[in-house]
Amino acid sequence: MDHDLLTAGRVGSGSCRIGRFVEWASFKWLGKRLVGGISMTSEKPAQKASGQGSKWFWRVFGIFMMIGGVGVLFIPLWASIDVETIQCEVVSAEPETSSGGLRGSSSTAGVLVNTANCGDIYVSPGVTFKNQEEVAASFKAGDEYEFDIGWFSRVIMEGILDRTPSVQDYRLVP
């Protein structure tokens, strides 16, 4: 039948050929699309190539991204949860600037304290770029200090990411 419609268009003028082809194409399109997917031809409907797997991937990916985004927003809260005080003997201290943010656009003044029994500790509360040298000089080698370290610094930064933990507060042990 399809062949007859196409060859029938060859008899007559050029506009008749185009008209019959358009009629044939419209008939096939109407048969497949407008009549609820019921085709008047013997062709089977095409299967989707991607399937349902990609939909589930993007849903799960989106959920993890939302959880991660919310988790990042709560980092300051996590730093104040389960604060532990550790006592460490200072070996040395030196001023250090911590860079973060996009392309290193944010800098924080701090002091890197090397201890004998606790490893390196980063002190930033109360440290500015103006007093950074003075704070570093205030740590004397051999003195014992207490450092308050929050859960995020202790578990995530030091334990998982292998980074230097940051303190929330520090004081000289009398």
C-alpha positions in Angstrom: 0.0 0.0 0.0 2.8 2.4 0.9 4.5 1.8 -2.4 1.3 2.5 -4.3 0.9 5.9 -2.7 4.4 6.9 -3.6 4.3 5.6 -7.2 0.8 7.1 -7.7 2.3 10.5 -7.1 4.5 10.1 -10.1 1.6 10.4 -12.5 0.6 14.0 -12.8 2.2 17.3 -11.9 5.0 17.8 -9.3 2.7 19.4 -6.8 0.5 16.3 -6.9 3.5 14.1 -6.0 4.3 16.3 -3.0 0.7 16.4 -1.9 0.3 12.7 -2.0 3.6 12.2 -0.1 2.4 14.6 2.6 -0.9 12.8 2.7 0.9 9.5 3.1 3.3 10.9 5.8 0.3 12.5 7.7 -1.6 9.2 7.6 1.3 7.3 9.1 1.9 10.0 11.8 -1.8 10.1 12.7 -2.0 6.4 12.9 0.9 6.2 15.4 0.6 9.4 17.4 -2.9 10.7 17.6 -4.9 7.5 17.9 -3.6 6.6 21.4 -0.5 4.8 20.0 -2.6 2.3 18.0 -1.0 2.0 14.7 -2.8 1.0 11.5 0.4 -0.4 10.2 2.1 -3.7 11.2 5.1 -1.9 12.8 5.8 -2.2 16.5 6.4 0.9 18.6 10.0 1.8 19.2 11.5 0.9 22.6 13.2 3.6 24.7 17.0 3.3 24.5 17.9 4.6 27.9 15.4 2.8 30.1 14.7 3.5 33.7 18.3 3.1 35.0 19.3 6.6 34.2 16.3 8.1 35.9 17.1 6.3 39.1 20.8 7.4 38.9 19.9 11.1 38.6 17.4 10.8 41.5 19.9 9.2 43.8 22.6 11.6 42.7 20.3 14.6 43.4 19.5 13.3 46.9 23.2 12.9 47.7 23.9 16.4 46.4 21.2 17.8 48.6 22.4 16.0 51.7 25.9 17.1 51.0 24.8 20.7 50.5 22.9 20.7 53.7 25.9 19.1 55.5 28.2 21.8 54.3 25.9 24.4 55.7 26.1 22.8 59.2 29.9 22.6 59.4 30.1 25.5 62.0 27.6 23.6 64.1 29.5 20.3 63.8 32.7 22.1 65.0 31.0 23.0 68.2 29.5 19.6 68.9 31.4 17.2 71.3 34.3 19.6 72.1 37.2 17.8 73.8 40.1 19.4 75.6 43.5 17.9 75.0 46.7 18.8 76.8 49.8 19.1 74.6 53.4 20.1 75.0 54.4 22.8 72.5 57.6 22.3 70.4 57.3 25.3 68.1 54.8 27.8 66.7 54.9 29.8 63.5 52.5 32.2 61.8 50.6 30.7 58.9 48.0 31.9 56.5 45.2 29.4 55.5 43.7 29.8 52.1 40.3 28.5 51.1 37.3 29.3 49.0 37.2 29.5 45.2 40.7 29.8 43.7 42.2 30.6 47.0 40.2 33.9 47.3 39.8 33.7 51.1 42.6 33.8 53.6 42.6 33.3 57.3 45.4 34.4 59.7 46.5 31.7 62.2 49.3 30.0 64.0 50.6 26.5 63.3 51.6 24.9 66.6 53.8 21.8 66.5 53.4 19.7 69.6 55.3 16.8 71.0 52.3 14.5 71.8 49.4 15.8 69.7 51.0 16.6 66.3 50.3 19.9 64.5 47.4 22.1 65.6 46.1 25.2 63.8 45.1 28.1 66.1 42.9 30.8 64.5 40.6 32.2 67.2 41.8 35.7 68.2 44.5 35.7 65.6 44.6 38.5 63.0 47.1 39.5 60.4 48.3 42.3 62.7 48.9 40.1 65.8 49.9 36.9 64.1 53.6 37.2 64.9 52.9 38.1 68.6 50.5 35.1 69.1 53.1 32.7 67.6 55.8 34.1 69.8 53.6 33.7 72.9 53.8 29.9 72.6 57.0 28.8 74.4 58.7 25.5 73.7 58.2 23.0 76.5 55.1 24.7 77.9 51.9 22.7 78.3 48.7 24.1 76.7 45.1 22.9 76.7 43.4 23.0 73.3 39.6 22.7 72.8 39.0 20.8 69.5 35.4 20.2 68.2 34.1 17.0 66.6 34.4 18.2 63.0 38.1 19.1 63.3 38.9 16.0 65.3 37.0 13.4 63.3 36.5 14.8 59.8 39.5 17.1 59.3 42.1 15.0 61.1 40.8 11.5 60.9 39.2 11.3 57.4 40.7 14.1 55.4 44.2 13.9 57.0 44.3 17.7 57.7 45.5 19.7 60.6 42.8 20.1 63.2 41.7 23.7 64.2 41.1 24.7 67.8 38.2 26.6 69.2 40.1 27.9 72.3 43.5 27.4 73.9 45.1 28.2 77.3 48.4 27.8 79.1 48.3 25.0 81.8 49.5 26.5 85.1 
